[in-house]
Amino acid sequence: MKDKIHKDEVEWLVSVYKASIDEEVTKKAYEKLIKYGLTDEQIQDIFEKTKPDEFPLDAFDKAWAKQTERNEFEKYTFIEMIKIFLLGPYRLFRYFDSGLKELWDYNYKTKFRQRLILLVLGTIFYIFFVVGILKYDEYKRIQKIENTPACSYLQSVRNNGTELGVEN
């Protein structure tokens, strides 16, 4: 008497029967296939139809090679570039993580170049920004000092040639 057969289950049992290293699992899979009413020739035919590439590692290597080819020309979007420009230097100096190693490892050549340029430009931008703020603060401080009454008194003393109220 044949049990109700499901195609996916049969294919799975055939693959287990043909590819398993464990003898007990292989024996149970074979017994279940026989219970379903399959002959050795039918089992072999199903295995031939459903078997994956002969060398699964070759299939993985082919897929990996194809993915790395796609990665080579992938680019950042405009929004991502702005985020890298503004936040990348912070992340770089805060966590010592530029993200460049991962891009290089996974063959993202275009993204690698973009990120490197954006990190350098972002760092230069922040350096100029901080220096500009410091220069502006210094300028304002000097303006404030020059506009104080004590400073104007000393300037008038120097201009008149007198020193602290003593005349020649």
MOCOR-V92486 format. One record per residue. RES is the residue in one small letter. OMEGA is omega in radians with two decimals (NA if undefined). Layout:
# MOCOR-V92486
res	omega
RES	OMEGA
RES	OMEGA
This chain:
# MOCOR-V92486
res	omega
m	-3.10
k	3.03
d	3.09
k	-3.04
i	3.03
h	-3.02
k	-3.12
d	3.13
e	3.13
v	3.13
e	3.13
w	3.12
l	3.12
v	3.14
s	3.08
v	-3.12
y	-3.07
k	-2.99
a	-3.06
s	3.10
i	-3.11
d	-3.09
e	-3.13
e	3.11
v	3.12
t	-3.12
k	3.13
k	3.12
a	-3.13
y	3.13
e	3.13
k	3.11
l	3.10
i	3.12
k	3.08
y	3.08
g	3.13
l	3.07
t	3.11
d	3.14
e	3.13
q	3.11
i	3.14
q	3.12
d	3.12
i	3.13
f	-3.14
e	-3.12
k	-3.01
t	-3.05
k	3.11
p	3.09
d	-3.10
e	3.14
f	-3.09
p	3.13
l	3.08
d	3.11
a	3.10
f	3.13
d	3.10
k	3.13
a	3.12
w	3.12
a	3.12
k	3.14
q	3.13
t	3.05
e	3.11
r	-3.11
n	-3.01
e	-3.03
f	3.12
e	-3.09
k	3.03
y	3.01
t	-3.12
f	-3.14
i	3.11
e	3.13
m	3.10
i	3.12
k	3.13
i	-3.13
f	-3.06
l	-3.04
l	-3.10
g	3.12
p	3.09
y	-3.14
r	-3.13
l	-3.07
f	3.12
r	-3.04
y	-3.08
f	-3.13
d	-3.13
s	-3.09
g	-3.09
l	-3.09
k	-3.14
e	3.13
l	3.13
w	-3.11
d	-3.08
y	2.99
n	3.04
y	-3.04
k	-3.12
t	3.11
k	3.12
f	-3.13
r	3.13
q	-3.10
r	3.14
l	3.14
i	-3.14
l	3.10
l	3.13
v	-3.13
l	3.10
g	3.11
t	3.10
i	3.11
f	-3.12
y	3.09
i	3.11
f	3.13
f	-3.14
v	3.12
v	3.12
g	3.11
i	3.13
l	3.12
k	3.12
y	3.11
d	3.11
e	3.11
y	3.12
k	3.13
r	3.13
i	3.08
q	-3.14
k	3.13
i	-3.11
e	-3.12
n	3.12
t	-3.11
p	-3.13
a	-3.13
c	3.13
s	3.07
y	3.14
l	3.11
q	3.13
s	3.10
v	3.14
r	-3.10
n	-3.12
n	3.14
g	3.11
t	3.13
e	3.09
l	3.04
g	3.13
v	-3.12
e	3.12
n	NA
